[in-house]
Structure formats: C-alpha cells, structure tokens
Amino acid sequence: MRTAVCPGSFDPVTNGHVDIVRRAARLFDEVVVAVGTNVSKSRLFAPEERLEMLTEAMADLPNVRIAGFQGLIVEFCRDIGAVAIVKGLRGATDYEYELPMAQMNSHLTDVETVFVPGATRNAFVSSSLIKEVAAFGGDVTGLVPPAVHDRLLARLAERAAARAEG
Ligand code: PNS
C-alpha cells in the first residue's frame, strides 16, 4: 500500500486544501492529512478543532484519514510508512516557498514531495487571507466548507467580543 501525507496547519481547512487532498486520494492508496501542532505560531483554532473540521470536510473520501503531528514531517512520514508528501501549488510563489522544503525533506530521508497544481478557482484561497477578509466582514462563502464557515464566523465574533470587553 502506498501512503502519502498532506501536511499543513489547516487553520482552518479551505476548499483549496480539500481540492488537493481529493486529487492526492486518486493518486495514492491512502492519504493522511497531517495537522502540524508545533507551538511556534499563534492559531485561530486549537489543534483538536482543526482536526475535527478536517474530519468533517474529508468525510466523503474513504481512503483519507486525519492525524496530528509534532516535530519534523519526514519523521512522521517514516513513522507511518508514507512514501510521499503531497503539496498543492497555486502558482510560482508557492513553488519558490515549497521547493527548498521539498529538497530538505529529500535530503533528510527518501520521502519524495509530489507537487499537485490546485484548481484555478482556488488560486487566491489561503487560510490567512480568508481569516483576514472574514474578520473585516467580507464574504468568504464558497471558499471554505460550510461547517468551517460557521465555526470561523463564530470564532471571529468571540474574538471581537473579547477585544471589546478589553
Ligand atoms: O499550512 P502551512 O503553515 O504552510 O504548513 C506548514 C507545515 C506544517 C507543512 C510545515 O511547517 C512543516 O512541515 N512543519 C513541520 C516541521 C518540519 O518538518 N520542518 C522542516 C520542513 S523542511
């Protein structure tokens, strides 16, 4: 069985992520969506929440499972016997960012990175942009799974209320 890993922060999962995982699931026997839980960055959603939203978003993909990881992604791949990391590319900037990581991961182990072009409809979709636009009241409907949309608006409202209380 050939297993691939789709790693990311998924804070939160977007339709761009779902598209890439769906494509990866056609190429490999099993895909593990790996949620990085290293504590370096501040996140809108806790690791368990990100895992929950991914589980819902990928529910119709029988050969996809969701897991958390800490430390190096290649170590996680080794632990579960994955042969590849799958990353989506929206354009040249993603490639410039991803290439050194792919080369480093290939230097460290024999885990190869496979780049998959994302659908053009998601070319501008990123978790960070979605959070920024939604925080200022912009409409992000159709850019994230519906359940994520609801949780995102609820979390942003909570944050705004907490800030207003001082
Ligand atoms: O969604 P993101 O924030 O682009 O995901 C980044 C992630 C989690 C995939 C990346 O930071 C990662 O692989 N982190 C694990 C630590 C690691 O292996 N770092 C070396 C990469 S060469």
Backbone and ligand atoms as CSV (ligand in chain L), in Angstrom:
chain,resi,resn,atom,element,x,y,z
A,1,MET,N,N,0.848,-1.206,0.000
A,1,MET,CA,C,0.000,0.000,0.000
A,1,MET,C,C,0.882,1.253,0.000
A,2,ARG,N,N,0.580,2.186,-0.892
A,2,ARG,CA,C,1.372,3.420,-0.958
A,2,ARG,C,C,0.597,4.552,-0.275
A,3,THR,N,N,1.241,5.085,0.752
A,3,THR,CA,C,0.610,6.143,1.552
A,3,THR,C,C,1.312,7.473,1.296
A,4,ALA,N,N,0.506,8.523,1.165
A,4,ALA,CA,C,1.045,9.887,1.053
A,4,ALA,C,C,0.525,10.719,2.209
A,5,VAL,N,N,1.288,11.749,2.531
A,5,VAL,CA,C,0.905,12.662,3.606
A,5,VAL,C,C,0.663,14.047,3.008
A,6,CYS,N,N,-0.443,14.665,3.384
A,6,CYS,CA,C,-0.712,16.069,3.027
A,6,CYS,C,C,-0.578,16.884,4.315
A,7,PRO,N,N,0.575,17.528,4.511
A,7,PRO,CA,C,0.752,18.263,5.764
A,7,PRO,C,C,0.323,19.723,5.659
A,8,GLY,N,N,0.009,20.305,6.794
A,8,GLY,CA,C,-0.336,21.726,6.803
A,8,GLY,C,C,-0.761,22.148,8.185
A,9,SER,N,N,-1.052,23.446,8.294
A,9,SER,CA,C,-1.562,23.965,9.567
A,9,SER,C,C,-3.085,23.873,9.607
A,10,PHE,N,N,-3.702,24.090,8.451
A,10,PHE,CA,C,-5.162,23.958,8.307
A,10,PHE,C,C,-5.893,24.797,9.353
A,11,ASP,N,N,-5.554,26.083,9.387
A,11,ASP,CA,C,-6.134,26.986,10.408
A,11,ASP,C,C,-6.962,28.093,9.756
A,12,PRO,N,N,-8.125,27.764,9.177
A,12,PRO,CA,C,-8.775,26.464,9.085
A,12,PRO,C,C,-8.588,25.864,7.684
A,13,VAL,N,N,-9.101,24.627,7.525
A,13,VAL,CA,C,-9.104,23.979,6.206
A,13,VAL,C,C,-9.935,24.812,5.227
A,14,THR,N,N,-9.421,24.951,3.988
A,14,THR,CA,C,-10.136,25.700,2.942
A,14,THR,C,C,-10.552,24.739,1.817
A,15,ASN,N,N,-11.333,25.274,0.876
A,15,ASN,CA,C,-11.690,24.443,-0.285
A,15,ASN,C,C,-10.460,24.140,-1.146
A,16,GLY,N,N,-9.441,24.983,-1.056
A,16,GLY,CA,C,-8.182,24.695,-1.758
A,16,GLY,C,C,-7.527,23.440,-1.205
A,17,HIS,N,N,-7.490,23.319,0.129
A,17,HIS,CA,C,-6.938,22.103,0.746
A,17,HIS,C,C,-7.750,20.876,0.335
A,18,VAL,N,N,-9.085,21.013,0.393
A,18,VAL,CA,C,-9.949,19.860,0.078
A,18,VAL,C,C,-9.670,19.387,-1.356
A,19,ASP,N,N,-9.497,20.328,-2.257
A,19,ASP,CA,C,-9.209,20.007,-3.661
A,19,ASP,C,C,-7.909,19.192,-3.783
A,20,ILE,N,N,-6.859,19.645,-3.088
A,20,ILE,CA,C,-5.563,18.951,-3.195
A,20,ILE,C,C,-5.652,17.546,-2.581
A,21,VAL,N,N,-6.297,17.428,-1.439
A,21,VAL,CA,C,-6.410,16.112,-0.794
A,21,VAL,C,C,-7.216,15.165,-1.685
A,22,ARG,N,N,-8.258,15.699,-2.307
A,22,ARG,CA,C,-9.091,14.894,-3.210
A,22,ARG,C,C,-8.244,14.359,-4.381
A,23,ARG,N,N,-7.395,15.225,-4.938
A,23,ARG,CA,C,-6.524,14.797,-6.048
A,23,ARG,C,C,-5.513,13.761,-5.567
A,24,ALA,N,N,-4.942,14.010,-4.377
A,24,ALA,CA,C,-3.953,13.069,-3.822
A,24,ALA,C,C,-4.596,11.706,-3.578
A,25,ALA,N,N,-5.850,11.721,-3.162
A,25,ALA,CA,C,-6.551,10.461,-2.853
A,25,ALA,C,C,-6.761,9.611,-4.102
A,26,ARG,N,N,-6.707,10.248,-5.276
A,26,ARG,CA,C,-6.819,9.484,-6.531
A,26,ARG,C,C,-5.483,8.874,-6.931
A,27,LEU,N,N,-4.389,9.453,-6.418
A,27,LEU,CA,C,-3.049,9.019,-6.830
A,27,LEU,C,C,-2.460,7.959,-5.905
A,28,PHE,N,N,-2.897,7.956,-4.634
A,28,PHE,CA,C,-2.294,7.060,-3.639
A,28,PHE,C,C,-3.370,6.171,-3.031
A,29,ASP,N,N,-2.916,5.024,-2.475
A,29,ASP,CA,C,-3.875,4.110,-1.840
A,29,ASP,C,C,-4.483,4.736,-0.597
A,30,GLU,N,N,-3.627,5.458,0.127
A,30,GLU,CA,C,-4.101,6.080,1.373
A,30,GLU,C,C,-3.465,7.468,1.493
A,31,VAL,N,N,-4.241,8.414,1.977
A,31,VAL,CA,C,-3.713,9.758,2.225
A,31,VAL,C,C,-3.960,10.100,3.695
A,32,VAL,N,N,-2.906,10.547,4.349
A,32,VAL,CA,C,-3.032,11.002,5.730
A,32,VAL,C,C,-2.862,12.523,5.729
A,33,VAL,N,N,-3.900,13.216,6.128
A,33,VAL,CA,C,-3.821,14.671,6.261
A,33,VAL,C,C,-3.217,14.937,7.636
A,34,ALA,N,N,-2.032,15.561,7.635
A,34,ALA,CA,C,-1.273,15.701,8.885
A,34,ALA,C,C,-1.287,17.151,9.344
A,35,VAL,N,N,-1.870,17.358,10.511
A,35,VAL,CA,C,-2.020,18.706,11.057
A,35,VAL,C,C,-0.831,19.018,11.959
A,36,GLY,N,N,-0.047,20.016,11.545
A,36,GLY,CA,C,1.118,20.400,12.347
A,36,GLY,C,C,0.682,21.075,13.634
A,37,THR,N,N,1.142,20.542,14.756
A,37,THR,CA,C,0.724,21.112,16.044
A,37,THR,C,C,1.932,21.670,16.803
A,38,ASN,N,N,3.037,21.919,16.082
A,38,ASN,CA,C,4.177,22.610,16.719
A,38,ASN,C,C,3.661,23.958,17.222
A,39,VAL,N,N,4.149,24.367,18.377
A,39,VAL,CA,C,3.511,25.518,19.043
A,39,VAL,C,C,4.099,26.877,18.657
A,40,SER,N,N,4.819,26.956,17.552
A,40,SER,CA,C,5.532,28.199,17.241
A,40,SER,C,C,4.604,29.352,16.837
A,41,LYS,N,N,3.503,29.049,16.143
A,41,LYS,CA,C,2.671,30.145,15.640
A,41,LYS,C,C,1.368,30.232,16.441
A,42,SER,N,N,0.810,31.448,16.528
A,42,SER,CA,C,-0.487,31.553,17.198
A,42,SER,C,C,-1.574,31.228,16.168
A,43,ARG,N,N,-2.513,30.455,16.580
A,43,ARG,CA,C,-3.550,29.956,15.678
A,43,ARG,C,C,-4.907,30.462,16.120
A,44,LEU,N,N,-5.849,30.519,15.153
A,44,LEU,CA,C,-7.231,30.876,15.494
A,44,LEU,C,C,-7.932,29.671,16.121
A,45,PHE,N,N,-7.607,28.474,15.611
A,45,PHE,CA,C,-8.258,27.245,16.094
A,45,PHE,C,C,-7.231,26.327,16.767
A,46,ALA,N,N,-7.671,25.689,17.858
A,46,ALA,CA,C,-6.826,24.717,18.559
A,46,ALA,C,C,-6.626,23.484,17.666
A,47,PRO,N,N,-5.554,22.710,17.901
A,47,PRO,CA,C,-5.304,21.523,17.080
A,47,PRO,C,C,-6.520,20.589,16.979
A,48,GLU,N,N,-7.210,20.348,18.113
A,48,GLU,CA,C,-8.362,19.417,18.081
A,48,GLU,C,C,-9.478,19.964,17.184
A,49,GLU,N,N,-9.654,21.275,17.206
A,49,GLU,CA,C,-10.696,21.889,16.361
A,49,GLU,C,C,-10.329,21.746,14.884
A,50,ARG,N,N,-9.036,21.947,14.570
A,50,ARG,CA,C,-8.600,21.825,13.172
A,50,ARG,C,C,-8.767,20.384,12.690
A,51,LEU,N,N,-8.464,19.433,13.578
A,51,LEU,CA,C,-8.645,18.010,13.242
A,51,LEU,C,C,-10.126,17.697,12.999
A,52,GLU,N,N,-10.990,18.222,13.848
A,52,GLU,CA,C,-12.436,17.995,13.719
A,52,GLU,C,C,-12.971,18.527,12.392
A,53,MET,N,N,-12.566,19.762,12.061
A,53,MET,CA,C,-13.061,20.381,10.818
A,53,MET,C,C,-12.567,19.611,9.606
A,54,LEU,N,N,-11.323,19.130,9.664
A,54,LEU,CA,C,-10.793,18.323,8.553
A,54,LEU,C,C,-11.546,17.002,8.430
A,55,THR,N,N,-11.830,16.387,9.558
A,55,THR,CA,C,-12.535,15.102,9.544
A,55,THR,C,C,-13.889,15.263,8.856
A,56,GLU,N,N,-14.585,16.342,9.187
A,56,GLU,CA,C,-15.881,16.625,8.543
A,56,GLU,C,C,-15.711,16.892,7.054
A,57,ALA,N,N,-14.697,17.709,6.720
A,57,ALA,CA,C,-14.515,18.135,5.326
A,57,ALA,C,C,-14.109,16.979,4.417
A,58,MET,N,N,-13.459,15.959,4.973
A,58,MET,CA,C,-12.947,14.834,4.170
A,58,MET,C,C,-13.814,13.581,4.336
A,59,ALA,N,N,-14.980,13.737,4.953
A,59,ALA,CA,C,-15.793,12.563,5.308
A,59,ALA,C,C,-16.167,11.700,4.105
A,60,ASP,N,N,-16.250,12.286,2.912
A,60,ASP,CA,C,-16.664,11.503,1.742
A,60,ASP,C,C,-15.471,10.839,1.039
A,61,LEU,N,N,-14.299,10.933,1.594
A,61,LEU,CA,C,-13.114,10.335,0.957
A,61,LEU,C,C,-12.662,9.127,1.788
A,62,PRO,N,N,-13.015,7.904,1.340
A,62,PRO,CA,C,-12.795,6.731,2.187
A,62,PRO,C,C,-11.332,6.391,2.442
A,63,ASN,N,N,-10.426,6.794,1.558
A,63,ASN,CA,C,-9.006,6.445,1.770
A,63,ASN,C,C,-8.202,7.599,2.374
A,64,VAL,N,N,-8.930,8.528,3.023
A,64,VAL,CA,C,-8.262,9.664,3.673
A,64,VAL,C,C,-8.503,9.598,5.170
A,65,ARG,N,N,-7.426,9.767,5.944
A,65,ARG,CA,C,-7.610,9.912,7.398
A,65,ARG,C,C,-6.824,11.132,7.885
A,66,ILE,N,N,-7.184,11.571,9.067
A,66,ILE,CA,C,-6.631,12.813,9.608
A,66,ILE,C,C,-5.809,12.477,10.846
A,67,ALA,N,N,-4.660,13.133,10.992
A,67,ALA,CA,C,-3.824,12.897,12.181
A,67,ALA,C,C,-3.092,14.179,12.537
A,68,GLY,N,N,-2.701,14.288,13.793
A,68,GLY,CA,C,-1.854,15.409,14.202
A,68,GLY,C,C,-0.403,14.957,14.204
A,69,PHE,N,N,0.519,15.900,14.044
A,69,PHE,CA,C,1.938,15.549,14.206
A,69,PHE,C,C,2.690,16.710,14.837
A,70,GLN,N,N,3.790,16.351,15.490
A,70,GLN,CA,C,4.702,17.354,16.039
A,70,GLN,C,C,6.089,17.018,15.553
A,71,GLY,N,N,6.963,17.992,15.502
A,71,GLY,CA,C,8.335,17.720,15.065
A,71,GLY,C,C,8.425,17.743,13.556
A,72,LEU,N,N,9.387,16.993,13.026
A,72,LEU,CA,C,9.626,17.014,11.581
A,72,LEU,C,C,8.588,16.187,10.831
A,73,ILE,N,N,8.146,16.715,9.714
A,73,ILE,CA,C,7.154,16.000,8.910
A,73,ILE,C,C,7.736,14.693,8.356
A,74,VAL,N,N,9.038,14.696,8.025
A,74,VAL,CA,C,9.619,13.452,7.483
A,74,VAL,C,C,9.660,12.341,8.535
A,75,GLU,N,N,9.800,12.729,9.799
A,75,GLU,CA,C,9.784,11.709,10.866
A,75,GLU,C,C,8.392,11.093,10.964
A,76,PHE,N,N,7.382,11.966,10.855
A,76,PHE,CA,C,6.001,11.468,10.869
A,76,PHE,C,C,5.793,10.505,9.691
A,77,CYS,N,N,6.280,10.907,8.510
A,77,CYS,CA,C,6.145,10.038,7.323
A,77,CYS,C,C,6.794,8.688,7.580
A,78,ARG,N,N,7.996,8.732,8.149
A,78,ARG,CA,C,8.704,7.474,8.435
A,78,ARG,C,C,7.915,6.611,9.409
A,79,ASP,N,N,7.384,7.259,10.451
A,79,ASP,CA,C,6.631,6.517,11.481
A,79,ASP,C,C,5.444,5.770,10.895
A,80,ILE,N,N,4.765,6.379,9.917
A,80,ILE,CA,C,3.553,5.738,9.388
A,80,ILE,C,C,3.819,5.003,8.070
A,81,GLY,N,N,5.063,5.026,7.602
A,81,GLY,CA,C,5.409,4.311,6.363
A,81,GLY,C,C,4.944,5.012,5.094
A,82,ALA,N,N,4.831,6.346,5.136
A,82,ALA,CA,C,4.412,7.097,3.936
A,82,ALA,C,C,5.605,7.273,2.999
A,83,VAL,N,N,5.345,7.176,1.689
A,83,VAL,CA,C,6.431,7.310,0.707
A,83,VAL,C,C,6.511,8.722,0.130
A,84,ALA,N,N,5.484,9.517,0.319
A,84,ALA,CA,C,5.468,10.828,-0.330
A,84,ALA,C,C,4.732,11.860,0.512
A,85,ILE,N,N,5.142,13.116,0.291
A,85,ILE,CA,C,4.415,14.278,0.809
A,85,ILE,C,C,3.759,14.921,-0.402
A,86,VAL,N,N,2.473,15.225,-0.312
A,86,VAL,CA,C,1.795,15.912,-1.421
A,86,VAL,C,C,1.533,17.358,-1.008
A,87,LYS,N,N,1.953,18.292,-1.873
A,87,LYS,CA,C,1.710,19.711,-1.635
A,87,LYS,C,C,1.017,20.307,-2.847
A,88,GLY,N,N,0.073,21.191,-2.604
A,88,GLY,CA,C,-0.603,21.883,-3.699
A,88,GLY,C,C,0.158,23.138,-4.086
A,89,LEU,N,N,0.148,23.441,-5.369
A,89,LEU,CA,C,0.767,24.679,-5.852
A,89,LEU,C,C,-0.309,25.563,-6.469
A,90,ARG,N,N,-0.426,26.800,-5.945
A,90,ARG,CA,C,-1.364,27.756,-6.550
A,90,ARG,C,C,-0.671,28.578,-7.626
A,91,GLY,N,N,0.638,28.650,-7.567
A,91,GLY,CA,C,1.381,29.448,-8.541
A,91,GLY,C,C,2.857,29.426,-8.207
A,92,ALA,N,N,3.609,30.313,-8.894
A,92,ALA,CA,C,5.068,30.305,-8.789
A,92,ALA,C,C,5.557,30.634,-7.374
A,93,THR,N,N,4.814,31.480,-6.658
A,93,THR,CA,C,5.244,31.854,-5.303
A,93,THR,C,C,5.213,30.645,-4.378
A,94,ASP,N,N,4.172,29.831,-4.522
A,94,ASP,CA,C,4.106,28.598,-3.727
A,94,ASP,C,C,5.294,27.710,-4.057
A,95,TYR,N,N,5.627,27.614,-5.342
A,95,TYR,CA,C,6.733,26.751,-5.761
A,95,TYR,C,C,8.051,27.221,-5.127
A,96,GLU,N,N,8.295,28.541,-5.174
A,96,GLU,CA,C,9.527,29.102,-4.597
A,96,GLU,C,C,9.611,28.778,-3.098
A,97,TYR,N,N,8.472,28.844,-2.432
A,97,TYR,CA,C,8.418,28.584,-0.987
A,97,TYR,C,C,8.585,27.087,-0.686
A,98,GLU,N,N,7.948,26.269,-1.509
A,98,GLU,CA,C,7.900,24.827,-1.233
A,98,GLU,C,C,9.160,24.082,-1.664
A,99,LEU,N,N,9.834,24.567,-2.733
A,99,LEU,CA,C,10.945,23.793,-3.284
A,99,LEU,C,C,12.061,23.508,-2.268
A,100,PRO,N,N,12.565,24.541,-1.533
A,100,PRO,CA,C,13.620,24.224,-0.566
A,100,PRO,C,C,13.170,23.235,0.502
A,101,MET,N,N,11.891,23.312,0.896
A,101,MET,CA,C,11.403,22.348,1.903
A,101,MET,C,C,11.400,20.940,1.320
A,102,ALA,N,N,10.973,20.839,0.059
A,102,ALA,CA,C,10.962,19.526,-0.599
A,102,ALA,C,C,12.382,18.984,-0.714
A,103,GLN,N,N,13.321,19.867,-1.050
A,103,GLN,CA,C,14.718,19.437,-1.191
A,103,GLN,C,C,15.298,19.037,0.159
A,104,MET,N,N,14.967,19.805,1.190
A,104,MET,CA,C,15.453,19.461,2.532
A,104,MET,C,C,14.872,18.115,2.975
A,105,ASN,N,N,13.603,17.927,2.745
A,105,ASN,CA,C,12.977,16.671,3.161
A,105,ASN,C,C,13.543,15.479,2.401
A,106,SER,N,N,13.911,15.702,1.140
A,106,SER,CA,C,14.515,14.639,0.349
A,106,SER,C,C,15.964,14.395,0.789
A,107,HIS,N,N,16.628,15.455,1.248
A,107,HIS,CA,C,17.987,15.311,1.794
A,107,HIS,C,C,17.951,14.497,3.091
A,108,LEU,N,N,16.929,14.749,3.905
A,108,LEU,CA,C,16.851,14.098,5.219
A,108,LEU,C,C,16.453,12.638,5.130
A,109,THR,N,N,15.616,12.308,4.156
A,109,THR,CA,C,15.061,10.948,4.057
A,109,THR,C,C,14.846,10.605,2.589
A,110,ASP,N,N,14.221,9.452,2.356
A,110,ASP,CA,C,13.863,9.115,0.971
A,110,ASP,C,C,12.385,9.441,0.692
A,111,VAL,N,N,11.790,10.290,1.515
A,111,VAL,CA,C,10.399,10.701,1.275
A,111,VAL,C,C,10.397,11.790,0.193
A,112,GLU,N,N,9.726,11.517,-0.913
A,112,GLU,CA,C,9.675,12.480,-2.020
A,112,GLU,C,C,8.468,13.400,-1.872
A,113,THR,N,N,8.602,14.621,-2.385
A,113,THR,CA,C,7.461,15.534,-2.410
A,113,THR,C,C,6.869,15.545,-3.810
A,114,VAL,N,N,5.560,15.407,-3.881
A,114,VAL,CA,C,4.837,15.458,-5.153
A,114,VAL,C,C,4.024,16.745,-5.157
A,115,PHE,N,N,4.259,17.583,-6.175
A,115,PHE,CA,C,3.506,18.833,-6.287
A,115,PHE,C,C,2.301,18.629,-7.189
A,116,VAL,N,N,1.164,19.091,-6.720
A,116,VAL,CA,C,-0.085,18.954,-7.478
A,116,VAL,C,C,-0.642,20.359,-7.721
A,117,PRO,N,N,-0.909,20.717,-8.975
A,117,PRO,CA,C,-1.474,22.040,-9.215
A,117,PRO,C,C,-2.910,22.108,-8.703
A,118,GLY,N,N,-3.208,23.160,-7.950
A,118,GLY,CA,C,-4.569,23.323,-7.445
A,118,GLY,C,C,-5.491,23.823,-8.551
A,119,ALA,N,N,-6.788,23.654,-8.337
A,119,ALA,CA,C,-7.777,24.173,-9.300
A,119,ALA,C,C,-7.663,25.697,-9.357
A,120,THR,N,N,-7.821,26.253,-10.568
A,120,THR,CA,C,-7.647,27.705,-10.723
A,120,THR,C,C,-8.672,28.482,-9.879
A,121,ARG,N,N,-9.854,27.873,-9.647
A,121,ARG,CA,C,-10.868,28.598,-8.861
A,121,ARG,C,C,-10.387,28.863,-7.429
A,122,ASN,N,N,-9.357,28.107,-6.987
A,122,ASN,CA,C,-8.846,28.295,-5.626
A,122,ASN,C,C,-7.507,29.019,-5.593
A,123,ALA,N,N,-7.115,29.608,-6.731
A,123,ALA,CA,C,-5.759,30.175,-6.833
A,123,ALA,C,C,-5.501,31.265,-5.794
A,124,PHE,N,N,-6.531,31.948,-5.356
A,124,PHE,CA,C,-6.353,33.065,-4.400
A,124,PHE,C,C,-6.758,32.666,-2.976
A,125,VAL,N,N,-7.065,31.389,-2.795
A,125,VAL,CA,C,-7.618,30.945,-1.499
A,125,VAL,C,C,-6.494,30.509,-0.557
A,126,SER,N,N,-6.397,31.174,0.583
A,126,SER,CA,C,-5.467,30.733,1.630
A,126,SER,C,C,-6.147,30.929,2.980
A,127,SER,N,N,-5.743,30.143,3.961
A,127,SER,CA,C,-6.346,30.270,5.302
A,127,SER,C,C,-6.143,31.672,5.843
A,128,SER,N,N,-4.947,32.223,5.652
A,128,SER,CA,C,-4.664,33.538,6.249
A,128,SER,C,C,-5.513,34.634,5.607
A,129,LEU,N,N,-5.646,34.596,4.284
A,129,LEU,CA,C,-6.452,35.615,3.611
A,129,LEU,C,C,-7.932,35.480,3.990
A,130,ILE,N,N,-8.389,34.252,4.093
A,130,ILE,CA,C,-9.787,34.021,4.473
A,130,ILE,C,C,-10.058,34.577,5.873
A,131,LYS,N,N,-9.131,34.346,6.798
A,131,LYS,CA,C,-9.322,34.862,8.166
A,131,LYS,C,C,-9.344,36.384,8.170
A,132,GLU,N,N,-8.445,36.988,7.392
A,132,GLU,CA,C,-8.380,38.457,7.360
A,132,GLU,C,C,-9.657,39.047,6.767
A,133,VAL,N,N,-10.085,38.499,5.633
A,133,VAL,CA,C,-11.272,39.033,4.956
A,133,VAL,C,C,-12.503,38.850,5.848
A,134,ALA,N,N,-12.643,37.644,6.427
A,134,ALA,CA,C,-13.814,37.366,7.275
A,134,ALA,C,C,-13.798,38.252,8.522
A,135,ALA,N,N,-12.612,38.513,9.068
A,135,ALA,CA,C,-12.521,39.342,10.281
A,135,ALA,C,C,-13.018,40.757,10.025
A,136,PHE,N,N,-12.872,41.228,8.772
A,136,PHE,CA,C,-13.355,42.574,8.444
A,136,PHE,C,C,-14.734,42.546,7.797
A,137,GLY,N,N,-15.429,41.410,7.914
A,137,GLY,CA,C,-16.809,41.327,7.457
A,137,GLY,C,C,-16.986,40.943,6.000
A,138,GLY,N,N,-15.903,40.592,5.310
A,138,GLY,CA,C,-16.011,40.170,3.910
A,138,GLY,C,C,-16.634,38.782,3.802
A,139,ASP,N,N,-17.241,38.507,2.664
A,139,ASP,CA,C,-17.964,37.249,2.461
A,139,ASP,C,C,-17.016,36.164,1.939
A,140,VAL,N,N,-16.806,35.124,2.734
A,140,VAL,CA,C,-15.920,34.035,2.310
A,140,VAL,C,C,-16.720,32.756,2.003
A,141,THR,N,N,-18.013,32.914,1.811
A,141,THR,CA,C,-18.860,31.766,1.451
A,141,THR,C,C,-18.310,31.115,0.182
A,142,GLY,N,N,-18.269,29.797,0.172
A,142,GLY,CA,C,-17.816,29.067,-1.018
A,142,GLY,C,C,-16.306,28.892,-1.080
A,143,LEU,N,N,-15.591,29.496,-0.134
A,143,LEU,CA,C,-14.127,29.342,-0.131
A,143,LEU,C,C,-13.659,28.342,0.919
A,144,VAL,N,N,-14.544,28.047,1.864
A,144,VAL,CA,C,-14.274,27.034,2.894
A,144,VAL,C,C,-15.498,26.122,2.975
A,145,PRO,N,N,-15.345,24.892,3.490
A,145,PRO,CA,C,-16.524,24.034,3.664
A,145,PRO,C,C,-17.564,24.736,4.553
A,146,PRO,N,N,-18.867,24.490,4.304
A,146,PRO,CA,C,-19.909,25.217,5.054
A,146,PRO,C,C,-19.759,25.141,6.572
A,147,ALA,N,N,-19.403,23.971,7.105
A,147,ALA,CA,C,-19.269,23.847,8.569
A,147,ALA,C,C,-18.115,24.705,9.080
A,148,VAL,N,N,-17.081,24.821,8.271
A,148,VAL,CA,C,-15.934,25.657,8.649
A,148,VAL,C,C,-16.354,27.131,8.635
A,149,HIS,N,N,-17.143,27.490,7.647
A,149,HIS,CA,C,-17.628,28.872,7.526
A,149,HIS,C,C,-18.327,29.291,8.821
A,150,ASP,N,N,-19.234,28.434,9.306
A,150,ASP,CA,C,-19.993,28.760,10.520
A,150,ASP,C,C,-19.065,28.895,11.729
A,151,ARG,N,N,-18.126,27.949,11.845
A,151,ARG,CA,C,-17.227,27.977,13.002
A,151,ARG,C,C,-16.283,29.177,12.935
A,152,LEU,N,N,-15.898,29.529,11.715
A,152,LEU,CA,C,-14.986,30.671,11.538
A,152,LEU,C,C,-15.666,31.963,11.990
A,153,LEU,N,N,-16.910,32.165,11.518
A,153,LEU,CA,C,-17.617,33.397,11.890
A,153,LEU,C,C,-17.861,33.444,13.403
A,154,ALA,N,N,-18.193,32.279,13.973
A,154,ALA,CA,C,-18.433,32.225,15.422
A,154,ALA,C,C,-17.156,32.561,16.192
A,155,ARG,N,N,-16.024,31.990,15.764
A,155,ARG,CA,C,-14.760,32.241,16.478
A,155,ARG,C,C,-14.332,33.709,16.357
A,156,LEU,N,N,-14.509,34.266,15.165
A,156,LEU,CA,C,-14.126,35.674,14.969
A,156,LEU,C,C,-15.019,36.595,15.806
A,157,ALA,N,N,-16.302,36.237,15.908
A,157,ALA,CA,C,-17.216,37.039,16.739
A,157,ALA,C,C,-16.796,36.960,18.207
A,158,GLU,N,N,-16.424,35.761,18.662
A,158,GLU,CA,C,-15.951,35.584,20.050
A,158,GLU,C,C,-14.729,36.469,20.300
A,159,ARG,N,N,-13.789,36.423,19.355
A,159,ARG,CA,C,-12.555,37.211,19.499
A,159,ARG,C,C,-12.861,38.705,19.544
A,160,ALA,N,N,-13.794,39.131,18.660
A,160,ALA,CA,C,-14.142,40.560,18.609
A,160,ALA,C,C,-14.801,40.983,19.920
A,161,ALA,N,N,-15.679,40.114,20.455
A,161,ALA,CA,C,-16.362,40.433,21.719
A,161,ALA,C,C,-15.349,40.512,22.852
A,162,ALA,N,N,-14.396,39.587,22.865
A,162,ALA,CA,C,-13.372,39.582,23.923
A,162,ALA,C,C,-12.533,40.860,23.849
A,163,ARG,N,N,-12.224,41.307,22.620
A,163,ARG,CA,C,-11.426,42.543,22.470
A,163,ARG,C,C,-12.224,43.758,22.945
A,164,ALA,N,N,-13.543,43.754,22.624
A,164,ALA,CA,C,-14.393,44.905,23.002
A,164,ALA,C,C,-14.503,45.010,24.524
A,165,GLU,N,N,-14.500,43.823,25.208
A,165,GLU,CA,C,-14.564,43.830,26.674
A,165,GLU,C,C,-13.268,44.316,27.292
A,166,GLY,N,N,-12.211,44.283,26.471
A,166,GLY,CA,C,-10.908,44.787,26.915
A,166,GLY,C,C,-10.152,43.764,27.690
L,1,PNS,O1,O,-0.032,25.214,6.179
L,1,PNS,P1,P,1.410,25.559,6.419
L,1,PNS,O2,O,1.560,26.531,7.575
L,1,PNS,O3,O,2.124,26.014,5.170
L,1,PNS,O4,O,2.081,24.181,6.883
L,1,PNS,C1,C,3.445,24.148,7.131
L,1,PNS,C2,C,3.878,22.731,7.557
L,1,PNS,C3,C,3.193,22.321,8.855
L,1,PNS,C4,C,3.536,21.755,6.461
L,1,PNS,C5,C,5.404,22.830,7.703
L,1,PNS,O5,O,5.719,23.915,8.532
L,1,PNS,C6,C,6.011,21.579,8.276
L,1,PNS,O6,O,6.184,20.610,7.593
L,1,PNS,N1,N,6.350,21.656,9.591
L,1,PNS,C7,C,6.912,20.556,10.326
L,1,PNS,C8,C,8.340,20.849,10.728
L,1,PNS,C9,C,9.302,20.454,9.615
L,1,PNS,O7,O,9.353,19.326,9.180
L,1,PNS,N2,N,10.060,21.460,9.173
L,1,PNS,C10,C,11.058,21.307,8.147
L,1,PNS,C11,C,10.455,21.445,6.744
L,1,PNS,S1,S,11.733,21.253,5.542
